[in-house]
Amino acid sequence: MPCLQPLPATSYDYGSWHPGIKIQRHYHVNVEGRDYSVPSHLIGELGSLKIMAVTIEIYHDSTLVAVHPRRAVPP
């Protein structure tokens, strides 16, 4: 009986966490000058962001509520 399982098909995407982000009245959060949408019923609530190289993940009460491709800010 093997003790190890196979590695995932994709590598782990490291990111930085940003807790306590308030969802604005236009149901977006701003990351590096770009707006990313959140479900409108979360307006005024606090969320957390996980900013990774290629995606932005938005969480509310530890539940993933939105995933967006990360857009580069023009120089």
Summary of the structure (lengths in Angstrom):
residues: 75
radius of gyration: 15.3
end to end distance: 54.2
largest distance: 54.7
contacts: 156
relative contact order: 0.23
helix: 4%
strand: 48%
